[in-house]
């Protein structure tokens, strides 16, 4: 199984292990300000997409150590690239969920159709969940046509290529060598539709009027037990004995076979 890597603080590692979950952050809250304001057809799409950021590169990345690990005093975690629990897709009274042969999703069945939101079902291997970020000259231009609105005064037709949202960044960020999980979450009440036509109409209204996302700032997916139990945690180059003791204790408490590694950059660089 291929591996992915995530740089973070020891505090966040503790939360990941204790809660057995990974946090997804809203795109309009990420550190790249251009991503936080993805505008297409005059509508801000960033608020509807949640991401968890990783890299496939197993070589330690000094800028990532510096930016994402509490000034170089954190960890890099390594998991399989299909880390999340699978759930069977529920009975679908609206006729909008089951696409082709896809019968399972990473989203718990009781969360897909929520009272005030719809979490779009995602699954590894499809074109919109885990993808490598593409670094381009103009990320804004690449995402400016994700949403197409055809309004002739009588009817309004909207199409959204949401598989492209969250996967383009300017070349300034290419050093991250990033791969991402992305989940669309729409602020749509389950009381507003009862069939596929009403669903499509409500999505059209949401996009056309750019409903604000007032639901949540983050979302969590559960990690498979066997994946979490085989986590590999690498300490940062500046780690001290107390950091080793803390992380070792966390792995012993929350995993059965978790591995703790020393940084290959230890004694070679001073993270200031």
Rosetta blueprint (number, residue, H / E / L):
1 X L
2 X L
3 X E
4 X E
5 X E
6 X E
7 X E
8 X E
9 X L
10 X H
11 X H
12 X H
13 X H
14 X H
15 X H
16 X H
17 X H
18 X H
19 X H
20 X L
21 X E
22 X E
23 X E
24 X E
25 X E
26 X E
27 X H
28 X H
29 X H
30 X L
31 X L
32 X L
33 X L
34 X L
35 X H
36 X H
37 X H
38 X L
39 X E
40 X E
41 X L
42 X L
43 X E
44 X E
45 X L
46 X H
47 X H
48 X H
49 X E
50 X E
51 X E
52 X E
53 X E
54 X E
55 X E
56 X L
57 X L
58 X L
59 X L
60 X L
61 X L
62 X H
63 X H
64 X H
65 X H
66 X H
67 X H
68 X H
69 X L
70 X L
71 X L
72 X L
73 X L
74 X L
75 X E
76 X E
77 X E
78 X E
79 X E
80 X E
81 X L
82 X L
83 X L
84 X E
85 X L
86 X L
87 X E
88 X E
89 X L
90 X L
91 X L
92 X L
93 X L
94 X L
95 X L
96 X L
97 X L
98 X L
99 X L
100 X L
101 X L
102 X L
103 X L
104 X E
105 X E
106 X L
107 X L
108 X L
109 X H
110 X H
111 X H
112 X H
113 X E
114 X L
115 X L
116 X L
117 X L
118 X E
119 X E
120 X L
121 X L
122 X L
123 X L
124 X L
125 X L
126 X L
127 X L
128 X L
129 X L
130 X E
131 X E
132 X E
133 X L
134 X E
135 X E
136 X E
137 X L
138 X L
139 X H
140 X H
141 X H
142 X H
143 X H
144 X L
145 X L
146 X L
147 X E
148 X E
149 X E
150 X E
151 X E
152 X L
153 X L
154 X L
155 X L
156 X E
157 X E
158 X E
159 X E
160 X E
161 X L
162 X H
163 X H
164 X H
165 X L
166 X L
167 X L
168 X E
169 X E
170 X E
171 X H
172 X H
173 X H
174 X H
175 X H
176 X H
177 X L
178 X E
179 X E
180 X E
181 X E
182 X E
183 X E
184 X E
185 X E
186 X E
187 X L
188 X L
189 X L
190 X H
191 X H
192 X H
193 X L
194 X L
195 X L
196 X H
197 X H
198 X H
199 X H
200 X H
201 X H
202 X H
203 X H
204 X H
205 X H
206 X H
207 X H
208 X H
209 X H
210 X L
211 X L
212 X L
213 X L
214 X L
215 X L
216 X L
217 X L
218 X E
219 X E
220 X E
221 X E
222 X E
223 X E
224 X L
225 X H
226 X H
227 X H
228 X H
229 X L
230 X L
231 X L
232 X E
233 X E
234 X E
235 X E
236 X L
237 X L
238 X L
239 X L
240 X L
241 X H
242 X H
243 X H
244 X H
245 X H
246 X H
247 X H
248 X H
249 X H
250 X H
251 X H
252 X H
253 X H
254 X H
255 X L
256 X L
257 X L
258 X L
259 X E
260 X E
261 X E
262 X L
263 X L
264 X L
265 X L
266 X L
267 X L
268 X L
269 X L
270 X L
271 X L
272 X L
